[in-house]
């Protein structure tokens, strides 16, 4: 609807065993899918994720070295993700 929402998103990585199968039980999502990084990037570029979800994915890509400092907009992107006050 074009409105901006000023939120703080706290992101955590949770390591799971390879045989773990998540089940949607809280009504927030219908299902889960395991996707390759290439597919996730394609879906982002197609606008298939909500903006707040894209922020979490981009944060993950920074923290895991997929987006590297050699990227021309690296500093601009990472500082935009880290702006704000979490008090």
N, CA, C and O atoms as CSV, one atom per row, in Angstrom:
chain,resi,resn,atom,element,x,y,z
A,1,UNK,N,N,0.807,-1.194,0.000
A,1,UNK,CA,C,0.000,0.000,0.000
A,1,UNK,C,C,0.853,1.262,0.000
A,1,UNK,O,O,0.316,2.361,0.140
A,2,UNK,N,N,2.192,1.132,-0.156
A,2,UNK,CA,C,3.059,2.286,-0.278
A,2,UNK,C,C,3.516,2.912,1.020
A,2,UNK,O,O,4.324,3.841,0.999
A,3,UNK,N,N,3.025,2.434,2.147
A,3,UNK,CA,C,3.431,3.013,3.433
A,3,UNK,C,C,4.703,2.345,3.932
A,3,UNK,O,O,4.936,1.160,3.694
A,4,UNK,N,N,5.520,3.125,4.630
A,4,UNK,CA,C,6.725,2.588,5.252
A,4,UNK,C,C,6.460,2.340,6.724
A,4,UNK,O,O,5.700,3.069,7.362
A,5,UNK,N,N,7.089,1.309,7.255
A,5,UNK,CA,C,6.950,0.968,8.661
A,5,UNK,C,C,8.345,0.922,9.266
A,5,UNK,O,O,9.218,0.216,8.761
A,6,UNK,N,N,8.560,1.657,10.330
A,6,UNK,CA,C,9.855,1.722,10.977
A,6,UNK,C,C,9.939,0.608,12.019
A,6,UNK,O,O,9.410,0.744,13.123
A,7,UNK,N,N,10.598,-0.485,11.670
A,7,UNK,CA,C,10.729,-1.641,12.554
A,7,UNK,C,C,12.191,-1.966,12.791
A,7,UNK,O,O,13.065,-1.561,12.024
A,8,UNK,N,N,12.445,-2.698,13.861
A,8,UNK,CA,C,13.741,-3.302,14.108
A,8,UNK,C,C,13.531,-4.803,13.996
A,8,UNK,O,O,12.684,-5.376,14.682
A,9,UNK,N,N,14.309,-5.431,13.125
A,9,UNK,CA,C,14.223,-6.878,12.955
A,9,UNK,C,C,15.474,-7.506,13.561
A,9,UNK,O,O,16.590,-7.160,13.175
A,10,UNK,N,N,15.299,-8.410,14.489
A,10,UNK,CA,C,16.413,-9.127,15.095
A,10,UNK,C,C,16.521,-10.477,14.392
A,10,UNK,O,O,15.563,-11.249,14.370
A,11,UNK,N,N,17.689,-10.758,13.820
A,11,UNK,CA,C,17.889,-11.979,13.032
A,11,UNK,C,C,18.810,-12.930,13.784
A,11,UNK,O,O,19.836,-12.521,14.327
A,12,UNK,N,N,18.433,-14.192,13.806
A,12,UNK,CA,C,19.218,-15.226,14.451
A,12,UNK,C,C,19.347,-16.401,13.496
A,12,UNK,O,O,18.424,-16.692,12.735
A,13,UNK,N,N,20.479,-17.070,13.532
A,13,UNK,CA,C,20.675,-18.289,12.755
A,13,UNK,C,C,20.454,-19.473,13.679
A,13,UNK,O,O,20.959,-19.499,14.801
A,14,UNK,N,N,19.713,-20.431,13.212
A,14,UNK,CA,C,19.428,-21.628,13.985
A,14,UNK,C,C,19.881,-22.832,13.175
A,14,UNK,O,O,19.309,-23.134,12.127
A,15,UNK,N,N,20.911,-23.520,13.660
A,15,UNK,CA,C,21.379,-24.719,12.961
A,15,UNK,C,C,20.457,-25.875,13.286
A,15,UNK,O,O,20.133,-26.127,14.446
A,16,UNK,N,N,20.039,-26.578,12.239
A,16,UNK,CA,C,19.130,-27.710,12.383
A,16,UNK,C,C,19.753,-28.947,11.771
A,16,UNK,O,O,20.594,-28.847,10.878
A,17,UNK,N,N,19.345,-30.108,12.246
A,17,UNK,CA,C,19.842,-31.342,11.657
A,17,UNK,C,C,19.285,-31.480,10.238
A,17,UNK,O,O,18.236,-30.924,9.913
A,18,UNK,N,N,19.997,-32.220,9.410
A,18,UNK,CA,C,19.592,-32.377,8.010
A,18,UNK,C,C,18.237,-33.047,7.853
A,18,UNK,O,O,17.565,-32.860,6.838
A,19,UNK,N,N,17.829,-33.826,8.851
A,19,UNK,CA,C,16.543,-34.521,8.745
A,19,UNK,C,C,15.379,-33.729,9.359
A,19,UNK,O,O,14.250,-34.219,9.390
A,20,UNK,N,N,15.642,-32.518,9.844
A,20,UNK,CA,C,14.587,-31.695,10.427
A,20,UNK,C,C,13.602,-31.256,9.345
A,20,UNK,O,O,14.008,-30.793,8.279
A,21,UNK,N,N,12.319,-31.403,9.622
A,21,UNK,CA,C,11.272,-30.966,8.697
A,21,UNK,C,C,10.356,-29.995,9.451
A,21,UNK,O,O,9.602,-30.413,10.330
A,22,UNK,N,N,10.418,-28.697,9.109
A,22,UNK,CA,C,9.563,-27.731,9.814
A,22,UNK,C,C,8.096,-27.922,9.461
A,22,UNK,O,O,7.758,-28.300,8.340
A,23,UNK,N,N,7.235,-27.658,10.426
A,23,UNK,CA,C,5.788,-27.747,10.200
A,23,UNK,C,C,5.159,-26.409,10.553
A,23,UNK,O,O,5.467,-25.844,11.603
A,24,UNK,N,N,4.286,-25.892,9.702
A,24,UNK,CA,C,3.602,-24.636,10.031
A,24,UNK,C,C,2.485,-24.895,11.040
A,24,UNK,O,O,1.509,-25.580,10.736
A,25,UNK,N,N,2.637,-24.342,12.241
A,25,UNK,CA,C,1.628,-24.602,13.276
A,25,UNK,C,C,1.062,-23.333,13.906
A,25,UNK,O,O,0.130,-23.405,14.706
A,26,UNK,N,N,1.623,-22.156,13.548
A,26,UNK,CA,C,1.162,-20.932,14.213
A,26,UNK,C,C,0.260,-20.059,13.347
A,26,UNK,O,O,-0.155,-18.984,13.778
A,27,UNK,N,N,-0.047,-20.507,12.132
A,27,UNK,CA,C,-0.914,-19.730,11.258
A,27,UNK,C,C,-0.221,-18.616,10.502
A,27,UNK,O,O,-0.860,-17.919,9.714
A,28,UNK,N,N,1.079,-18.430,10.723
A,28,UNK,CA,C,1.828,-17.370,10.038
A,28,UNK,C,C,2.170,-17.747,8.604
A,28,UNK,O,O,2.184,-16.881,7.729
A,29,UNK,N,N,2.443,-19.015,8.346
A,29,UNK,CA,C,2.802,-19.487,7.005
A,29,UNK,C,C,2.018,-20.749,6.687
A,29,UNK,O,O,1.543,-21.448,7.582
A,30,UNK,N,N,1.891,-21.027,5.391
A,30,UNK,CA,C,1.189,-22.238,4.955
A,30,UNK,C,C,2.118,-23.440,4.850
A,30,UNK,O,O,1.715,-24.572,5.118
A,31,UNK,N,N,3.376,-23.185,4.455
A,31,UNK,CA,C,4.315,-24.282,4.239
A,31,UNK,C,C,5.744,-23.741,4.259
A,31,UNK,O,O,5.967,-22.531,4.296
A,32,UNK,N,N,6.692,-24.654,4.233
A,32,UNK,CA,C,8.109,-24.312,4.157
A,32,UNK,C,C,8.701,-25.011,2.946
A,32,UNK,O,O,8.272,-26.105,2.580
A,33,UNK,N,N,9.696,-24.374,2.321
A,33,UNK,CA,C,10.401,-24.976,1.192
A,33,UNK,C,C,11.895,-24.747,1.364
A,33,UNK,O,O,12.320,-23.678,1.801
A,34,UNK,N,N,12.685,-25.749,1.023
A,34,UNK,CA,C,14.135,-25.599,1.002
A,34,UNK,C,C,14.518,-25.186,-0.413
A,34,UNK,O,O,14.297,-25.932,-1.367
A,35,UNK,N,N,15.101,-23.982,-0.543
A,35,UNK,CA,C,15.432,-23.431,-1.852
A,35,UNK,C,C,16.926,-23.170,-1.950
A,35,UNK,O,O,17.571,-22.833,-0.957
A,36,UNK,N,N,17.468,-23.325,-3.140
A,36,UNK,CA,C,18.876,-22.986,-3.358
A,36,UNK,C,C,19.036,-21.472,-3.326
A,36,UNK,O,O,18.067,-20.732,-3.499
A,37,UNK,N,N,20.249,-21.026,-3.107
A,37,UNK,CA,C,20.533,-19.596,-3.079
A,37,UNK,C,C,20.174,-18.948,-4.414
A,37,UNK,O,O,19.625,-17.846,-4.435
A,38,UNK,N,N,20.475,-19.616,-5.525
A,38,UNK,CA,C,20.143,-19.066,-6.848
A,38,UNK,C,C,18.644,-18.848,-7.010
A,38,UNK,O,O,18.218,-17.835,-7.565
A,39,UNK,N,N,17.852,-19.784,-6.533
A,39,UNK,CA,C,16.392,-19.644,-6.628
A,39,UNK,C,C,15.914,-18.504,-5.734
A,39,UNK,O,O,15.053,-17.721,-6.135
A,40,UNK,N,N,16.466,-18.405,-4.526
A,40,UNK,CA,C,16.080,-17.320,-3.618
A,40,UNK,C,C,16.379,-15.963,-4.258
A,40,UNK,O,O,15.549,-15.056,-4.207
A,41,UNK,N,N,17.554,-15.825,-4.853
A,41,UNK,CA,C,17.915,-14.561,-5.503
A,41,UNK,C,C,16.970,-14.268,-6.660
A,41,UNK,O,O,16.529,-13.130,-6.822
A,42,UNK,N,N,16.652,-15.278,-7.469
A,42,UNK,CA,C,15.690,-15.081,-8.564
A,42,UNK,C,C,14.331,-14.628,-8.034
A,42,UNK,O,O,13.713,-13.729,-8.603
A,43,UNK,N,N,13.866,-15.243,-6.951
A,43,UNK,CA,C,12.574,-14.865,-6.377
A,43,UNK,C,C,12.592,-13.441,-5.826
A,43,UNK,O,O,11.599,-12.720,-5.928
A,44,UNK,N,N,13.723,-13.039,-5.243
A,44,UNK,CA,C,13.852,-11.654,-4.775
A,44,UNK,C,C,13.723,-10.706,-5.966
A,44,UNK,O,O,12.968,-9.734,-5.914
A,45,UNK,N,N,14.460,-10.993,-7.036
A,45,UNK,CA,C,14.442,-10.122,-8.217
A,45,UNK,C,C,13.070,-10.078,-8.876
A,45,UNK,O,O,12.725,-9.088,-9.522
A,46,UNK,N,N,12.282,-11.145,-8.720
A,46,UNK,CA,C,10.925,-11.185,-9.272
A,46,UNK,C,C,9.908,-10.527,-8.336
A,46,UNK,O,O,8.729,-10.427,-8.677
A,47,UNK,N,N,10.353,-10.081,-7.169
A,47,UNK,CA,C,9.445,-9.444,-6.222
A,47,UNK,C,C,8.510,-10.414,-5.525
A,47,UNK,O,O,7.400,-10.037,-5.148
A,48,UNK,N,N,8.939,-11.663,-5.344
A,48,UNK,CA,C,8.086,-12.697,-4.745
A,48,UNK,C,C,8.103,-12.712,-3.218
A,48,UNK,O,O,7.294,-13.402,-2.597
A,49,UNK,N,N,9.021,-11.955,-2.610
A,49,UNK,CA,C,9.085,-11.890,-1.155
A,49,UNK,C,C,8.637,-10.515,-0.673
A,49,UNK,O,O,8.813,-9.516,-1.371
A,50,UNK,N,N,8.059,-10.472,0.520
A,50,UNK,CA,C,7.714,-9.192,1.137
A,50,UNK,C,C,9.008,-8.435,1.442
A,50,UNK,O,O,10.040,-9.058,1.691
A,51,UNK,N,N,8.966,-7.088,1.426
A,51,UNK,CA,C,10.191,-6.311,1.667
A,51,UNK,C,C,10.906,-6.647,2.972
A,51,UNK,O,O,12.136,-6.683,3.000
A,52,UNK,N,N,10.171,-6.893,4.048
A,52,UNK,CA,C,10.839,-7.209,5.317
A,52,UNK,C,C,11.556,-8.557,5.248
A,52,UNK,O,O,12.559,-8.756,5.932
A,53,UNK,N,N,11.056,-9.477,4.434
A,53,UNK,CA,C,11.705,-10.777,4.257
A,53,UNK,C,C,13.003,-10.598,3.469
A,53,UNK,O,O,14.013,-11.230,3.779
A,54,UNK,N,N,12.972,-9.742,2.455
A,54,UNK,CA,C,14.181,-9.475,1.663
A,54,UNK,C,C,15.279,-8.897,2.549
A,54,UNK,O,O,16.448,-9.250,2.391
A,55,UNK,N,N,14.921,-8.014,3.477
A,55,UNK,CA,C,15.916,-7.450,4.393
A,55,UNK,C,C,16.591,-8.540,5.217
A,55,UNK,O,O,17.806,-8.506,5.411
A,56,UNK,N,N,15.827,-9.491,5.695
A,56,UNK,CA,C,16.382,-10.586,6.493
A,56,UNK,C,C,17.297,-11.452,5.625
A,56,UNK,O,O,18.363,-11.872,6.076
A,57,UNK,N,N,16.891,-11.718,4.398
A,57,UNK,CA,C,17.722,-12.527,3.490
A,57,UNK,C,C,19.023,-11.796,3.170
A,57,UNK,O,O,20.094,-12.402,3.204
A,58,UNK,N,N,18.944,-10.503,2.862
A,58,UNK,CA,C,20.147,-9.732,2.548
A,58,UNK,C,C,21.078,-9.689,3.761
A,58,UNK,O,O,22.294,-9.805,3.608
A,59,UNK,N,N,20.528,-9.524,4.950
A,59,UNK,CA,C,21.336,-9.555,6.166
A,59,UNK,C,C,22.061,-10.893,6.289
A,59,UNK,O,O,23.248,-10.928,6.613
A,60,UNK,N,N,21.359,-11.985,6.032
A,60,UNK,CA,C,21.962,-13.324,6.065
A,60,UNK,C,C,23.110,-13.414,5.055
A,60,UNK,O,O,24.177,-13.942,5.368
A,61,UNK,N,N,22.888,-12.897,3.846
A,61,UNK,CA,C,23.915,-12.963,2.798
A,61,UNK,C,C,25.161,-12.173,3.197
A,61,UNK,O,O,26.277,-12.595,2.891
A,62,UNK,N,N,24.992,-11.039,3.872
A,62,UNK,CA,C,26.140,-10.288,4.384
A,62,UNK,C,C,26.864,-11.085,5.454
A,62,UNK,O,O,28.082,-11.254,5.387
A,63,UNK,N,N,26.123,-11.575,6.440
A,63,UNK,CA,C,26.738,-12.248,7.592
A,63,UNK,C,C,27.445,-13.534,7.214
A,63,UNK,O,O,28.348,-13.974,7.925
A,64,UNK,N,N,27.046,-14.151,6.097
A,64,UNK,CA,C,27.652,-15.421,5.680
A,64,UNK,C,C,28.606,-15.256,4.502
A,64,UNK,O,O,29.013,-16.241,3.887
A,65,UNK,N,N,28.963,-14.008,4.186
A,65,UNK,CA,C,29.993,-13.750,3.190
A,65,UNK,C,C,29.588,-13.945,1.745
A,65,UNK,O,O,30.443,-13.953,0.860
A,66,UNK,N,N,28.295,-14.102,1.489
A,66,UNK,CA,C,27.846,-14.237,0.096
A,66,UNK,C,C,27.957,-12.885,-0.604
A,66,UNK,O,O,28.394,-12.812,-1.752
A,67,UNK,N,N,27.562,-11.815,0.088
A,67,UNK,CA,C,27.769,-10.456,-0.407
A,67,UNK,C,C,29.068,-9.966,0.202
A,67,UNK,O,O,29.171,-9.831,1.421
A,68,UNK,N,N,30.050,-9.700,-0.627
A,68,UNK,CA,C,31.395,-9.382,-0.157
A,68,UNK,C,C,31.710,-7.899,-0.322
A,68,UNK,O,O,31.058,-7.207,-1.104
A,69,UNK,N,N,32.716,-7.407,0.417
A,69,UNK,CA,C,33.069,-5.984,0.366
A,69,UNK,C,C,33.401,-5.464,-1.035
A,69,UNK,O,O,33.332,-4.258,-1.272
A,70,UNK,N,N,33.758,-6.347,-1.960
A,70,UNK,CA,C,34.080,-5.919,-3.320
A,70,UNK,C,C,32.841,-5.455,-4.088
A,70,UNK,O,O,32.968,-4.794,-5.118
A,71,UNK,N,N,31.668,-5.789,-3.606
A,71,UNK,CA,C,30.418,-5.340,-4.221
A,71,UNK,C,C,30.378,-3.820,-4.194
A,71,UNK,O,O,30.630,-3.212,-3.153
A,72,UNK,N,N,30.065,-3.204,-5.322
A,72,UNK,CA,C,30.161,-1.741,-5.423
A,72,UNK,C,C,29.288,-1.007,-4.403
A,72,UNK,O,O,29.675,0.066,-3.940
A,73,UNK,N,N,28.153,-1.538,-4.049
A,73,UNK,CA,C,27.262,-0.854,-3.103
A,73,UNK,C,C,27.292,-1.489,-1.710
A,73,UNK,O,O,26.375,-1.288,-0.915
A,74,UNK,N,N,28.336,-2.249,-1.419
A,74,UNK,CA,C,28.434,-2.983,-0.152
A,74,UNK,C,C,28.253,-2.080,1.064
A,74,UNK,O,O,27.390,-2.332,1.905
A,75,UNK,N,N,29.065,-1.032,1.157
A,75,UNK,CA,C,29.008,-0.167,2.345
A,75,UNK,C,C,27.664,0.546,2.456
A,75,UNK,O,O,27.129,0.698,3.554
A,76,UNK,N,N,27.128,0.974,1.344
A,76,UNK,CA,C,25.830,1.648,1.352
A,76,UNK,C,C,24.728,0.697,1.837
A,76,UNK,O,O,23.889,1.073,2.656
A,77,UNK,N,N,24.741,-0.520,1.330
A,77,UNK,CA,C,23.718,-1.497,1.729
A,77,UNK,C,C,23.842,-1.890,3.191
A,77,UNK,O,O,22.849,-1.917,3.918
A,78,UNK,N,N,25.053,-2.191,3.620
A,78,UNK,CA,C,25.217,-2.666,4.998
A,78,UNK,C,C,24.922,-1.549,6.001
A,78,UNK,O,O,24.379,-1.813,7.074
A,79,UNK,N,N,25.274,-0.306,5.664
A,79,UNK,CA,C,24.959,0.774,6.601
A,79,UNK,C,C,23.459,1.044,6.622
A,79,UNK,O,O,22.923,1.421,7.664
A,80,UNK,N,N,22.771,0.861,5.503
A,80,UNK,CA,C,21.315,1.027,5.482
A,80,UNK,C,C,20.642,-0.043,6.348
A,80,UNK,O,O,19.651,0.238,7.021
A,81,UNK,N,N,21.176,-1.260,6.331
A,81,UNK,CA,C,20.617,-2.326,7.159
A,81,UNK,C,C,20.852,-2.072,8.645
A,81,UNK,O,O,20.036,-2.465,9.478
A,82,UNK,N,N,21.950,-1.425,8.976
A,82,UNK,CA,C,22.350,-1.260,10.379
A,82,UNK,C,C,21.951,0.096,10.954
A,82,UNK,O,O,22.340,0.410,12.079
A,83,UNK,N,N,21.203,0.898,10.235
A,83,UNK,CA,C,20.838,2.216,10.756
A,83,UNK,C,C,19.720,2.098,11.775
A,83,UNK,O,O,19.026,1.084,11.845
A,84,UNK,N,N,19.560,3.129,12.549
A,84,UNK,CA,C,18.470,3.142,13.515
A,84,UNK,C,C,18.935,2.932,14.931
A,84,UNK,O,O,20.119,2.723,15.195
A,85,UNK,N,N,17.992,2.992,15.826
A,85,UNK,CA,C,18.250,2.906,17.253
A,85,UNK,C,C,17.461,1.741,17.824
A,85,UNK,O,O,16.240,1.689,17.671
A,86,UNK,N,N,18.123,0.826,18.466
A,86,UNK,CA,C,17.464,-0.380,18.997
A,86,UNK,C,C,17.157,-0.286,20.481
A,86,UNK,O,O,16.866,-1.301,21.114
A,87,UNK,N,N,17.214,0.899,21.043
A,87,UNK,CA,C,16.970,1.014,22.490
A,87,UNK,C,C,15.559,0.711,22.849
A,87,UNK,O,O,15.196,0.764,24.024
